[in-house]
Amino acid sequence: GSEFKGLDGLQAALLRKPELFAGTFTEKLMTYGLGRGLEYSDTPSVRAIVRNAQLQHFSFSSLVLGIVRSDPFQMRMSQ
């Protein structure tokens, strides 16, 4: 809920709280990867992915690998 102006303002807002962006990005990418919406039971996995990715400065690869290695992704049912 903060205001910003222009691209520089957006960048500054995202850099202030990178874990918020990483969390939302992880939720969206995980939704795509699972082929379904996230459920309450997926929340601990999302938090763990973001927490572990923080150690690697929220790199894209750390988020993707976290999703691929997560229980919800590993246990998904293919259609």
Phi, psi and omega in degrees: 000040176244153180266151176211164179233125174073180181295321179296322178293321177296315179300315180296320180295318179292324181286338178293323182222074184296334180294332177291315177296315181299321179295314179294317178300316179298316179300315182292316180292324179291322176301315178296313182295326180277339183072025179202166175289157178284149178247167180304323182291346177277344186303314179300325178293317179299315179298318180294320178299313181294318180298316179290325179292333180300327179296338179248028177057037176056040178295150180303315182296325179292325177290315180296314179296323177298319179294312183298326181273353184288153178301314180302321180287317180295330185261004184296154179259127177277153184252000000 
